[in-house]
Amino acid sequence: MDRRSKSYIIDLPPVAWQRPGQNGNVRYDAQKNPKLLFGLHINKEHNNERPFTTPISIDIVFSQKYPKSKSKKLNLIWWDTTPDIDNLEKFLYDTLQECGVIANDKLIVQVSQKKIYSDRARVEFTITEL
C-alpha cells in the first residue's frame, strides 16, 4: 500500500498561535483573519484533495527573512528568536484542521521542524501518511 504524501509552500510569514481573546464573558479567536489568510493559501495548495484521516508525519520549515539589524554575511541560518517553535506549530496545526486538510490534529504522531533565516518568509511542510 502506498503512503500518500503531499508538500506545501505557503508564501506568507510564519504566524505564532495566541490564546483566545476575551471581552467580558465572551471568548473570541483573535487570529481569525490570519487563519483565514493562511487557510486560503493552504486550500489552494491542497487542491480539493481528500483530507488526511489516518496517523501522519509532518516535516516543517518555518522561514523568516534575515533581520535588517544583521548582515547576511554573518552566515546566519538558525532563527533563534521569538516566537517559540511550538507556537508556530500550533497555529499551523489549527489552520490545517480548520481547512479540512487534516481531519484532526491528534492524527499528527511524528514531527520534524526547524526555524531558519531565508531570503523570503514562508512556511514549507510535507504531510505523510504512516
N, CA, C and O atoms as CSV, one atom per row, in Angstrom:
chain,resi,resn,atom,element,x,y,z
A,1,MET,N,N,0.849,-1.190,0.000
A,1,MET,CA,C,0.000,0.000,0.000
A,1,MET,C,C,0.891,1.247,0.000
A,1,MET,O,O,1.790,1.380,0.830
A,2,ASP,N,N,0.634,2.131,-0.915
A,2,ASP,CA,C,1.400,3.371,-0.997
A,2,ASP,C,C,0.940,4.357,0.057
A,2,ASP,O,O,-0.253,4.510,0.320
A,3,ARG,N,N,1.914,5.021,0.653
A,3,ARG,CA,C,1.588,6.065,1.627
A,3,ARG,C,C,1.453,7.380,0.875
A,3,ARG,O,O,2.326,7.756,0.093
A,4,ARG,N,N,0.364,8.061,1.118
A,4,ARG,CA,C,0.147,9.356,0.475
A,4,ARG,C,C,1.016,10.403,1.157
A,4,ARG,O,O,1.154,10.413,2.381
A,5,SER,N,N,1.598,11.279,0.355
A,5,SER,CA,C,2.425,12.360,0.864
A,5,SER,C,C,2.153,13.595,0.018
A,5,SER,O,O,1.978,13.498,-1.197
A,6,LYS,N,N,2.119,14.754,0.663
A,6,LYS,CA,C,1.864,16.000,-0.061
A,6,LYS,C,C,2.699,17.105,0.557
A,6,LYS,O,O,2.787,17.230,1.779
A,7,SER,N,N,3.317,17.911,-0.313
A,7,SER,CA,C,4.133,19.043,0.138
A,7,SER,C,C,3.428,20.350,-0.172
A,7,SER,O,O,2.711,20.471,-1.166
A,8,TYR,N,N,3.646,21.328,0.699
A,8,TYR,CA,C,3.008,22.639,0.595
A,8,TYR,C,C,4.059,23.719,0.794
A,8,TYR,O,O,4.978,23.558,1.597
A,9,ILE,N,N,3.924,24.820,0.062
A,9,ILE,CA,C,4.742,26.011,0.286
A,9,ILE,C,C,3.776,27.174,0.438
A,9,ILE,O,O,3.067,27.524,-0.505
A,10,ILE,N,N,3.746,27.769,1.617
A,10,ILE,CA,C,2.866,28.893,1.909
A,10,ILE,C,C,3.734,30.146,1.959
A,10,ILE,O,O,4.516,30.331,2.892
A,11,ASP,N,N,3.592,30.996,0.961
A,11,ASP,CA,C,4.430,32.197,0.845
A,11,ASP,C,C,3.895,33.339,1.700
A,11,ASP,O,O,3.561,34.414,1.202
A,12,LEU,N,N,3.826,33.078,2.980
A,12,LEU,CA,C,3.436,34.070,3.986
A,12,LEU,C,C,4.382,33.917,5.168
A,12,LEU,O,O,4.875,32.817,5.419
A,13,PRO,N,N,4.645,34.993,5.896
A,13,PRO,CA,C,5.487,34.847,7.091
A,13,PRO,C,C,4.825,33.922,8.111
A,13,PRO,O,O,3.604,33.948,8.261
A,14,PRO,N,N,5.604,33.116,8.804
A,14,PRO,CA,C,5.047,32.251,9.844
A,14,PRO,C,C,4.314,33.073,10.908
A,14,PRO,O,O,4.702,34.198,11.222
A,15,VAL,N,N,3.251,32.488,11.450
A,15,VAL,CA,C,2.440,33.138,12.478
A,15,VAL,C,C,2.425,32.249,13.711
A,15,VAL,O,O,2.272,31.033,13.605
A,16,ALA,N,N,2.584,32.851,14.867
A,16,ALA,CA,C,2.550,32.109,16.128
A,16,ALA,C,C,1.136,32.074,16.691
A,16,ALA,O,O,0.397,33.056,16.621
A,17,TRP,N,N,0.775,30.922,17.249
A,17,TRP,CA,C,-0.522,30.757,17.895
A,17,TRP,C,C,-0.605,31.656,19.122
A,17,TRP,O,O,0.377,31.839,19.843
A,18,GLN,N,N,-1.805,32.220,19.351
A,18,GLN,CA,C,-2.064,33.027,20.542
A,18,GLN,C,C,-3.298,32.480,21.241
A,18,GLN,O,O,-4.170,31.881,20.612
A,19,ARG,N,N,-3.360,32.689,22.522
A,19,ARG,CA,C,-4.546,32.272,23.284
A,19,ARG,C,C,-5.767,33.048,22.800
A,19,ARG,O,O,-5.640,34.177,22.327
A,20,PRO,N,N,-6.957,32.441,22.918
A,20,PRO,CA,C,-8.167,33.175,22.537
A,20,PRO,C,C,-8.309,34.456,23.369
A,20,PRO,O,O,-7.923,34.494,24.538
A,21,GLY,N,N,-8.857,35.485,22.761
A,21,GLY,CA,C,-9.100,36.733,23.475
A,21,GLY,C,C,-10.385,36.636,24.285
A,21,GLY,O,O,-11.180,35.712,24.113
A,22,GLN,N,N,-10.570,37.601,25.162
A,22,GLN,CA,C,-11.785,37.606,25.984
A,22,GLN,C,C,-12.245,39.035,26.172
A,22,GLN,O,O,-11.456,39.922,26.498
A,23,ASN,N,N,-13.535,39.245,25.961
A,23,ASN,CA,C,-14.169,40.537,26.162
A,23,ASN,C,C,-15.314,40.305,27.144
A,23,ASN,O,O,-16.402,39.885,26.747
A,24,GLY,N,N,-15.070,40.576,28.414
A,24,GLY,CA,C,-16.067,40.242,29.434
A,24,GLY,C,C,-16.162,38.733,29.549
A,24,GLY,O,O,-15.163,38.063,29.809
A,25,ASN,N,N,-17.360,38.196,29.358
A,25,ASN,CA,C,-17.566,36.743,29.423
A,25,ASN,C,C,-17.476,36.079,28.052
A,25,ASN,O,O,-17.634,34.863,27.938
A,26,VAL,N,N,-17.224,36.867,27.019
A,26,VAL,CA,C,-17.207,36.333,25.659
A,26,VAL,C,C,-15.769,36.064,25.208
A,26,VAL,O,O,-14.917,36.952,25.245
A,27,ARG,N,N,-15.519,34.827,24.782
A,27,ARG,CA,C,-14.204,34.461,24.231
A,27,ARG,C,C,-14.275,34.573,22.710
A,27,ARG,O,O,-15.322,34.326,22.110
A,28,TYR,N,N,-13.155,34.945,22.093
A,28,TYR,CA,C,-13.112,35.050,20.636
A,28,TYR,C,C,-11.729,34.666,20.138
A,28,TYR,O,O,-10.742,34.736,20.871
A,29,ASP,N,N,-11.681,34.262,18.882
A,29,ASP,CA,C,-10.415,33.889,18.255
A,29,ASP,C,C,-9.787,35.141,17.669
A,29,ASP,O,O,-10.227,35.638,16.633
A,30,ALA,N,N,-8.763,35.646,18.329
A,30,ALA,CA,C,-8.096,36.865,17.885
A,30,ALA,C,C,-7.306,36.641,16.596
A,30,ALA,O,O,-6.834,37.599,15.983
A,31,GLN,N,N,-7.160,35.387,16.186
A,31,GLN,CA,C,-6.392,35.076,14.985
A,31,GLN,C,C,-7.272,34.625,13.824
A,31,GLN,O,O,-6.814,33.926,12.920
A,32,LYS,N,N,-8.504,35.020,13.856
A,32,LYS,CA,C,-9.447,34.610,12.813
A,32,LYS,C,C,-8.955,35.019,11.425
A,32,LYS,O,O,-8.958,34.201,10.505
A,33,ASN,N,N,-8.535,36.268,11.264
A,33,ASN,CA,C,-8.092,36.736,9.945
A,33,ASN,C,C,-6.786,36.088,9.480
A,33,ASN,O,O,-6.706,35.667,8.326
A,34,PRO,N,N,-5.754,35.990,10.335
A,34,PRO,CA,C,-4.545,35.286,9.877
A,34,PRO,C,C,-4.816,33.826,9.506
A,34,PRO,O,O,-4.244,33.320,8.541
A,35,LYS,N,N,-5.687,33.144,10.265
A,35,LYS,CA,C,-6.027,31.754,9.935
A,35,LYS,C,C,-6.755,31.683,8.605
A,35,LYS,O,O,-6.524,30.768,7.814
A,36,LEU,N,N,-7.634,32.647,8.355
A,36,LEU,CA,C,-8.355,32.683,7.088
A,36,LEU,C,C,-7.384,32.861,5.922
A,36,LEU,O,O,-7.493,32.166,4.913
A,37,LEU,N,N,-6.439,33.788,6.057
A,37,LEU,CA,C,-5.464,34.039,5.002
A,37,LEU,C,C,-4.585,32.804,4.768
A,37,LEU,O,O,-4.390,32.388,3.626
A,38,PHE,N,N,-4.061,32.226,5.837
A,38,PHE,CA,C,-3.256,31.013,5.695
A,38,PHE,C,C,-4.097,29.901,5.082
A,38,PHE,O,O,-3.635,29.164,4.211
A,39,GLY,N,N,-5.334,29.793,5.546
A,39,GLY,CA,C,-6.232,28.758,5.040
A,39,GLY,C,C,-6.470,28.863,3.544
A,39,GLY,O,O,-6.533,27.843,2.859
A,40,LEU,N,N,-6.602,30.065,3.029
A,40,LEU,CA,C,-6.790,30.255,1.589
A,40,LEU,C,C,-5.579,29.738,0.817
A,40,LEU,O,O,-5.726,29.071,-0.208
A,41,HIS,N,N,-4.397,30.047,1.310
A,41,HIS,CA,C,-3.169,29.575,0.653
A,41,HIS,C,C,-3.035,28.055,0.758
A,41,HIS,O,O,-2.652,27.392,-0.205
A,42,ILE,N,N,-3.349,27.514,1.922
A,42,ILE,CA,C,-3.262,26.064,2.112
A,42,ILE,C,C,-4.267,25.351,1.219
A,42,ILE,O,O,-3.928,24.353,0.583
A,43,ASN,N,N,-5.499,25.849,1.161
A,43,ASN,CA,C,-6.519,25.209,0.319
A,43,ASN,C,C,-6.130,25.227,-1.152
A,43,ASN,O,O,-6.381,24.265,-1.878
A,44,LYS,N,N,-5.517,26.323,-1.591
A,44,LYS,CA,C,-5.060,26.398,-2.982
A,44,LYS,C,C,-4.034,25.302,-3.261
A,44,LYS,O,O,-4.090,24.643,-4.299
A,45,GLU,N,N,-3.104,25.109,-2.337
A,45,GLU,CA,C,-2.086,24.067,-2.492
A,45,GLU,C,C,-2.690,22.661,-2.372
A,45,GLU,O,O,-2.255,21.734,-3.057
A,46,HIS,N,N,-3.689,22.509,-1.502
A,46,HIS,CA,C,-4.293,21.192,-1.258
A,46,HIS,C,C,-5.137,20.742,-2.453
A,46,HIS,O,O,-5.292,19.545,-2.692
A,47,ASN,N,N,-5.679,21.701,-3.197
A,47,ASN,CA,C,-6.360,21.428,-4.461
A,47,ASN,C,C,-7.539,20.456,-4.338
A,47,ASN,O,O,-7.698,19.557,-5.164
A,48,ASN,N,N,-8.357,20.643,-3.310
A,48,ASN,CA,C,-9.572,19.839,-3.101
A,48,ASN,C,C,-9.325,18.339,-2.963
A,48,ASN,O,O,-10.218,17.533,-3.221
A,49,GLU,N,N,-8.122,17.971,-2.559
A,49,GLU,CA,C,-7.859,16.556,-2.313
A,49,GLU,C,C,-8.545,16.143,-1.018
A,49,GLU,O,O,-8.902,16.987,-0.196
A,50,ARG,N,N,-8.721,14.860,-0.849
A,50,ARG,CA,C,-9.373,14.370,0.367
A,50,ARG,C,C,-8.490,14.666,1.576
A,50,ARG,O,O,-7.268,14.734,1.450
A,51,PRO,N,N,-9.101,14.844,2.744
A,51,PRO,CA,C,-8.312,15.139,3.948
A,51,PRO,C,C,-7.524,13.913,4.405
A,51,PRO,O,O,-7.858,12.774,4.076
A,52,PHE,N,N,-6.481,14.178,5.165
A,52,PHE,CA,C,-5.728,13.105,5.807
A,52,PHE,C,C,-6.535,12.660,7.031
A,52,PHE,O,O,-6.891,13.481,7.876
A,53,THR,N,N,-6.820,11.362,7.120
A,53,THR,CA,C,-7.684,10.852,8.201
A,53,THR,C,C,-7.034,9.737,9.011
A,53,THR,O,O,-7.660,9.167,9.904
A,54,THR,N,N,-5.780,9.427,8.699
A,54,THR,CA,C,-5.048,8.389,9.427
A,54,THR,C,C,-3.807,9.027,10.052
A,54,THR,O,O,-3.497,10.176,9.739
A,55,PRO,N,N,-3.086,8.317,10.929
A,55,PRO,CA,C,-1.893,8.903,11.540
A,55,PRO,C,C,-0.931,9.444,10.479
A,55,PRO,O,O,-0.713,8.832,9.434
A,56,ILE,N,N,-0.368,10.610,10.787
A,56,ILE,CA,C,0.505,11.285,9.829
A,56,ILE,C,C,1.791,11.777,10.481
A,56,ILE,O,O,1.887,11.958,11.695
A,57,SER,N,N,2.762,11.980,9.615
A,57,SER,CA,C,4.016,12.624,9.967
A,57,SER,C,C,4.008,13.976,9.273
A,57,SER,O,O,3.467,14.107,8.175
A,58,ILE,N,N,4.603,14.984,9.904
A,58,ILE,CA,C,4.694,16.293,9.275
A,58,ILE,C,C,6.110,16.846,9.471
A,58,ILE,O,O,6.645,16.870,10.579
A,59,ASP,N,N,6.686,17.280,8.370
A,59,ASP,CA,C,8.013,17.905,8.376
A,59,ASP,C,C,7.817,19.370,8.021
A,59,ASP,O,O,7.241,19.683,6.979
A,60,ILE,N,N,8.291,20.273,8.881
A,60,ILE,CA,C,8.000,21.704,8.728
A,60,ILE,C,C,9.286,22.522,8.745
A,60,ILE,O,O,10.199,22.259,9.528
A,61,VAL,N,N,9.336,23.520,7.862
A,61,VAL,CA,C,10.403,24.516,7.889
A,61,VAL,C,C,9.736,25.884,7.951
A,61,VAL,O,O,9.028,26.287,7.028
A,62,PHE,N,N,9.970,26.586,9.045
A,62,PHE,CA,C,9.493,27.963,9.201
A,62,PHE,C,C,10.635,28.883,8.802
A,62,PHE,O,O,11.690,28.866,9.436
A,63,SER,N,N,10.442,29.684,7.764
A,63,SER,CA,C,11.498,30.579,7.282
A,63,SER,C,C,11.106,32.024,7.528
A,63,SER,O,O,9.988,32.442,7.224
A,64,GLN,N,N,12.032,32.772,8.078
A,64,GLN,CA,C,11.841,34.193,8.343
A,64,GLN,C,C,12.923,34.951,7.584
A,64,GLN,O,O,14.039,34.457,7.424
A,65,LYS,N,N,12.591,36.146,7.119
A,65,LYS,CA,C,13.588,36.968,6.434
A,65,LYS,C,C,14.718,37.323,7.391
A,65,LYS,O,O,14.528,37.406,8.604
A,66,TYR,N,N,15.896,37.529,6.816
A,66,TYR,CA,C,17.037,37.961,7.611
A,66,TYR,C,C,16.698,39.273,8.308
A,66,TYR,O,O,16.103,40.156,7.692
A,67,PRO,N,N,17.062,39.418,9.568
A,67,PRO,CA,C,16.811,40.682,10.256
A,67,PRO,C,C,17.648,41.795,9.632
A,67,PRO,O,O,18.797,41.584,9.244
A,68,LYS,N,N,17.057,42.975,9.542
A,68,LYS,CA,C,17.778,44.116,8.970
A,68,LYS,C,C,18.975,44.505,9.817
A,68,LYS,O,O,19.952,45.059,9.313
A,69,SER,N,N,18.895,44.213,11.101
A,69,SER,CA,C,19.981,44.593,12.016
A,69,SER,C,C,21.212,43.696,11.888
A,69,SER,O,O,22.263,43.985,12.461
A,70,LYS,N,N,21.072,42.605,11.131
A,70,LYS,CA,C,22.198,41.683,10.987
A,70,LYS,C,C,22.480,41.451,9.508
A,70,LYS,O,O,21.567,41.358,8.688
A,71,SER,N,N,23.710,41.365,9.204
A,71,SER,CA,C,24.138,41.167,7.822
A,71,SER,C,C,24.027,39.701,7.420
A,71,SER,O,O,24.259,38.809,8.235
A,72,LYS,N,N,23.670,39.455,6.152
A,72,LYS,CA,C,23.668,38.094,5.625
A,72,LYS,C,C,25.084,37.532,5.630
A,72,LYS,O,O,25.284,36.317,5.628
A,73,LYS,N,N,26.047,38.420,5.638
A,73,LYS,CA,C,27.443,37.988,5.630
A,73,LYS,C,C,27.805,37.222,6.902
A,73,LYS,O,O,28.796,36.492,6.930
A,74,LEU,N,N,27.014,37.386,7.937
A,74,LEU,CA,C,27.277,36.661,9.182
A,74,LEU,C,C,26.985,35.169,9.038
A,74,LEU,O,O,27.299,34.370,9.919
A,75,ASN,N,N,26.378,34.815,7.911
A,75,ASN,CA,C,26.045,33.422,7.630
A,75,ASN,C,C,25.040,32.857,8.641
A,75,ASN,O,O,25.158,31.711,9.076
A,76,LEU,N,N,24.062,33.669,9.003
A,76,LEU,CA,C,23.019,33.213,9.916
A,76,LEU,C,C,22.172,32.145,9.248
A,76,LEU,O,O,21.794,32.275,8.084
A,77,ILE,N,N,21.889,31.126,9.969
A,77,ILE,CA,C,20.991,30.094,9.473
A,77,ILE,C,C,19.807,29.952,10.417
A,77,ILE,O,O,18.654,30.020,9.992
A,78,TRP,N,N,20.091,29.757,11.681
A,78,TRP,CA,C,19.046,29.415,12.649
A,78,TRP,C,C,18.349,30.655,13.193
A,78,TRP,O,O,18.989,31.581,13.691
A,79,TRP,N,N,17.036,30.650,13.087
A,79,TRP,CA,C,16.176,31.714,13.581
A,79,TRP,C,C,15.930,31.401,15.061
A,79,TRP,O,O,15.032,30.630,15.397
A,80,ASP,N,N,16.725,31.998,15.927
A,80,ASP,CA,C,16.700,31.625,17.342
A,80,ASP,C,C,16.048,32.672,18.237
A,80,ASP,O,O,16.322,32.728,19.436
A,81,THR,N,N,15.193,33.496,17.657
A,81,THR,CA,C,14.468,34.486,18.449
A,81,THR,C,C,12.985,34.112,18.490
A,81,THR,O,O,12.572,33.113,17.901
A,82,THR,N,N,12.206,34.911,19.180
A,82,THR,CA,C,10.770,34.637,19.268
A,82,THR,C,C,10.139,34.746,17.894
A,82,THR,O,O,10.661,35.444,17.024
A,83,PRO,N,N,9.033,34.070,17.692
A,83,PRO,CA,C,8.250,33.268,18.625
A,83,PRO,C,C,8.817,31.855,18.791
A,83,PRO,O,O,9.655,31.395,18.015
A,84,ASP,N,N,8.324,31.194,19.834
A,84,ASP,CA,C,8.729,29.816,20.090
A,84,ASP,C,C,8.205,28.914,18.974
A,84,ASP,O,O,7.138,29.156,18.411
A,85,ILE,N,N,8.963,27.886,18.672
A,85,ILE,CA,C,8.595,26.988,17.577
A,85,ILE,C,C,7.286,26.248,17.852
A,85,ILE,O,O,6.535,25.958,16.921
A,86,ASP,N,N,7.006,25.942,19.116
A,86,ASP,CA,C,5.764,25.231,19.415
A,86,ASP,C,C,4.533,26.085,19.128
A,86,ASP,O,O,3.488,25.549,18.760
A,87,ASN,N,N,4.639,27.396,19.290
A,87,ASN,CA,C,3.511,28.278,18.974
A,87,ASN,C,C,3.324,28.414,17.456
A,87,ASN,O,O,2.197,28.557,16.984
A,88,LEU,N,N,4.411,28.370,16.701
A,88,LEU,CA,C,4.299,28.365,15.235
A,88,LEU,C,C,3.613,27.079,14.771
A,88,LEU,O,O,2.753,27.103,13.890
A,89,GLU,N,N,4.006,25.965,15.374
A,89,GLU,CA,C,3.393,24.676,15.034
A,89,GLU,C,C,1.901,24.672,15.334
A,89,GLU,O,O,1.100,24.268,14.492
A,90,LYS,N,N,1.529,25.114,16.513
A,90,LYS,CA,C,0.120,25.079,16.937
A,90,LYS,C,C,-0.761,25.885,15.983
A,90,LYS,O,O,-1.857,25.446,15.635
A,91,PHE,N,N,-0.292,27.057,15.558
A,91,PHE,CA,C,-1.060,27.853,14.602
A,91,PHE,C,C,-1.254,27.069,13.301
A,91,PHE,O,O,-2.357,27.028,12.755
A,92,LEU,N,N,-0.183,26.452,12.811
A,92,LEU,CA,C,-0.274,25.677,11.574
A,92,LEU,C,C,-1.239,24.510,11.738
A,92,LEU,O,O,-2.083,24.286,10.870
A,93,TYR,N,N,-1.131,23.762,12.836
A,93,TYR,CA,C,-1.998,22.602,13.061
A,93,TYR,C,C,-3.462,23.019,13.133
A,93,TYR,O,O,-4.322,22.378,12.530
A,94,ASP,N,N,-3.748,24.089,13.869
A,94,ASP,CA,C,-5.133,24.572,13.967
A,94,ASP,C,C,-5.676,24.942,12.593
A,94,ASP,O,O,-6.819,24.623,12.263
A,95,THR,N,N,-4.856,25.616,11.796
A,95,THR,CA,C,-5.293,26.042,10.471
A,95,THR,C,C,-5.502,24.837,9.552
A,95,THR,O,O,-6.478,24.797,8.803
A,96,LEU,N,N,-4.600,23.858,9.600
A,96,LEU,CA,C,-4.767,22.654,8.782
A,96,LEU,C,C,-6.064,21.931,9.125
A,96,LEU,O,O,-6.749,21.419,8.240
A,97,GLN,N,N,-6.398,21.892,10.410
A,97,GLN,CA,C,-7.636,21.233,10.826
A,97,GLN,C,C,-8.856,22.043,10.389
A,97,GLN,O,O,-9.821,21.481,9.873
A,98,GLU,N,N,-8.817,23.356,10.593
A,98,GLU,CA,C,-9.944,24.204,10.214
A,98,GLU,C,C,-10.189,24.203,8.705
A,98,GLU,O,O,-11.326,24.356,8.260
A,99,CYS,N,N,-9.123,24.030,7.919
A,99,CYS,CA,C,-9.242,23.973,6.449
A,99,CYS,C,C,-9.730,22.618,5.962
A,99,CYS,O,O,-10.151,22.492,4.812
A,100,GLY,N,N,-9.682,21.624,6.802
A,100,GLY,CA,C,-10.074,20.288,6.381
A,100,GLY,C,C,-8.969,19.518,5.673
A,100,GLY,O,O,-9.244,18.509,5.025
A,101,VAL,N,N,-7.722,19.974,5.784
A,101,VAL,CA,C,-6.602,19.239,5.198
A,101,VAL,C,C,-6.323,17.995,6.039
A,101,VAL,O,O,-6.046,16.922,5.505
A,102,ILE,N,N,-6.398,18.153,7.352
A,102,ILE,CA,C,-6.313,17.002,8.253
A,102,ILE,C,C,-7.626,16.942,9.032
A,102,ILE,O,O,-8.199,17.968,9.396
A,103,ALA,N,N,-8.082,15.723,9.275
A,103,ALA,CA,C,-9.354,15.565,9.974
A,103,ALA,C,C,-9.270,16.067,11.412
A,103,ALA,O,O,-10.230,16.631,11.936
A,104,ASN,N,N,-8.108,15.858,12.051
A,104,ASN,CA,C,-7.928,16.282,13.431
A,104,ASN,C,C,-6.432,16.362,13.703
A,104,ASN,O,O,-5.668,15.519,13.232
A,105,ASP,N,N,-6.009,17.371,14.460
A,105,ASP,CA,C,-4.567,17.485,14.709
A,105,ASP,C,C,-4.033,16.402,15.639
A,105,ASP,O,O,-2.819,16.278,15.800
A,106,LYS,N,N,-4.914,15.616,16.253
A,106,LYS,CA,C,-4.438,14.493,17.061
A,106,LYS,C,C,-3.857,13.382,16.186
A,106,LYS,O,O,-3.195,12.477,16.694
A,107,LEU,N,N,-4.100,13.445,14.875
A,107,LEU,CA,C,-3.544,12.461,13.943
A,107,LEU,C,C,-2.045,12.657,13.718
A,107,LEU,O,O,-1.380,11.771,13.182
A,108,ILE,N,N,-1.510,13.807,14.124
A,108,ILE,CA,C,-0.085,14.087,13.964
A,108,ILE,C,C,0.665,13.324,15.052
A,108,ILE,O,O,0.573,13.652,16.235
A,109,VAL,N,N,1.407,12.301,14.631
A,109,VAL,CA,C,2.095,11.451,15.597
A,109,VAL,C,C,3.615,11.522,15.482
A,109,VAL,O,O,4.334,10.993,16.330
A,110,GLN,N,N,4.100,12.180,14.429
A,110,GLN,CA,C,5.543,12.333,14.250
A,110,GLN,C,C,5.797,13.698,13.636
A,110,GLN,O,O,5.134,14.090,12.675
A,111,VAL,N,N,6.775,14.428,14.203
A,111,VAL,CA,C,7.032,15.804,13.755
A,111,VAL,C,C,8.527,16.050,13.628
A,111,VAL,O,O,9.325,15.598,14.449
A,112,SER,N,N,8.883,16.775,12.582
A,112,SER,CA,C,10.231,17.311,12.424
A,112,SER,C,C,10.040,18.773,12.051
A,112,SER,O,O,9.285,19.081,11.129
A,113,GLN,N,N,10.711,19.679,12.756
A,113,GLN,CA,C,10.513,21.097,12.479
A,113,GLN,C,C,11.794,21.869,12.710
A,113,GLN,O,O,12.657,21.466,13.489
A,114,LYS,N,N,11.897,23.007,12.001
A,114,LYS,CA,C,13.025,23.908,12.244
A,114,LYS,C,C,12.629,25.317,11.859
A,114,LYS,O,O,11.723,25.537,11.055
A,115,LYS,N,N,13.347,26.280,12.466
A,115,LYS,CA,C,13.180,27.708,12.176
A,115,LYS,C,C,14.497,28.195,11.588
A,115,LYS,O,O,15.560,28.030,12.187
A,116,ILE,N,N,14.410,28.802,10.400
A,116,ILE,CA,C,15.629,29.287,9.754
A,116,ILE,C,C,15.419,30.689,9.197
A,116,ILE,O,O,14.290,31.151,9.033
A,117,TYR,N,N,16.531,31.349,8.911
A,117,TYR,CA,C,16.504,32.601,8.173
A,117,TYR,C,C,16.616,32.284,6.689
A,117,TYR,O,O,17.253,31.308,6.294
A,118,SER,N,N,15.987,33.126,5.875
A,118,SER,CA,C,15.976,32.904,4.442
A,118,SER,C,C,15.783,34.237,3.726
A,118,SER,O,O,15.532,35.259,4.365
A,119,ASP,N,N,15.900,34.224,2.410
A,119,ASP,CA,C,15.654,35.442,1.632
A,119,ASP,C,C,14.172,35.793,1.579
A,119,ASP,O,O,13.816,36.945,1.332
A,120,ARG,N,N,13.309,34.810,1.809
A,120,ARG,CA,C,11.877,35.106,1.836
A,120,ARG,C,C,11.192,34.339,2.967
A,120,ARG,O,O,11.508,33.181,3.241
A,121,ALA,N,N,10.265,35.006,3.599
A,121,ALA,CA,C,9.499,34.385,4.690
A,121,ALA,C,C,8.470,33.441,4.091
A,121,ALA,O,O,7.804,33.777,3.112
A,122,ARG,N,N,8.342,32.253,4.684
A,122,ARG,CA,C,7.378,31.276,4.194
A,122,ARG,C,C,7.292,30.116,5.183
A,122,ARG,O,O,8.082,30.014,6.121
A,123,VAL,N,N,6.316,29.253,4.948
A,123,VAL,CA,C,6.164,28.022,5.710
A,123,VAL,C,C,6.105,26.888,4.695
A,123,VAL,O,O,5.254,26.885,3.806
A,124,GLU,N,N,7.005,25.935,4.830
A,124,GLU,CA,C,7.020,24.768,3.958
A,124,GLU,C,C,6.784,23.538,4.818
A,124,GLU,O,O,7.378,23.402,5.888
A,125,PHE,N,N,5.925,22.649,4.361
A,125,PHE,CA,C,5.707,21.424,5.120
A,125,PHE,C,C,5.267,20.290,4.212
A,125,PHE,O,O,4.697,20.505,3.142
A,126,THR,N,N,5.545,19.093,4.663
A,126,THR,CA,C,5.131,17.876,3.971
A,126,THR,C,C,4.385,16.997,4.950
A,126,THR,O,O,4.861,16.726,6.052
A,127,ILE,N,N,3.217,16.558,4.537
A,127,ILE,CA,C,2.400,15.650,5.341
A,127,ILE,C,C,2.491,14.278,4.702
A,127,ILE,O,O,2.302,14.137,3.494
A,128,THR,N,N,2.782,13.256,5.519
A,128,THR,CA,C,2.903,11.889,5.007
A,128,THR,C,C,2.078,10.951,5.876
A,128,THR,O,O,2.178,10.967,7.102
A,129,GLU,N,N,1.262,10.135,5.220
A,129,GLU,CA,C,0.516,9.104,5.944
A,129,GLU,C,C,1.480,8.047,6.437
A,129,GLU,O,O,2.432,7.688,5.743
A,130,LEU,N,N,1.233,7.552,7.632
A,130,LEU,CA,C,2.099,6.497,8.196
A,130,LEU,C,C,1.413,5.151,8.106
A,130,LEU,O,O,1.977,4.141,8.527
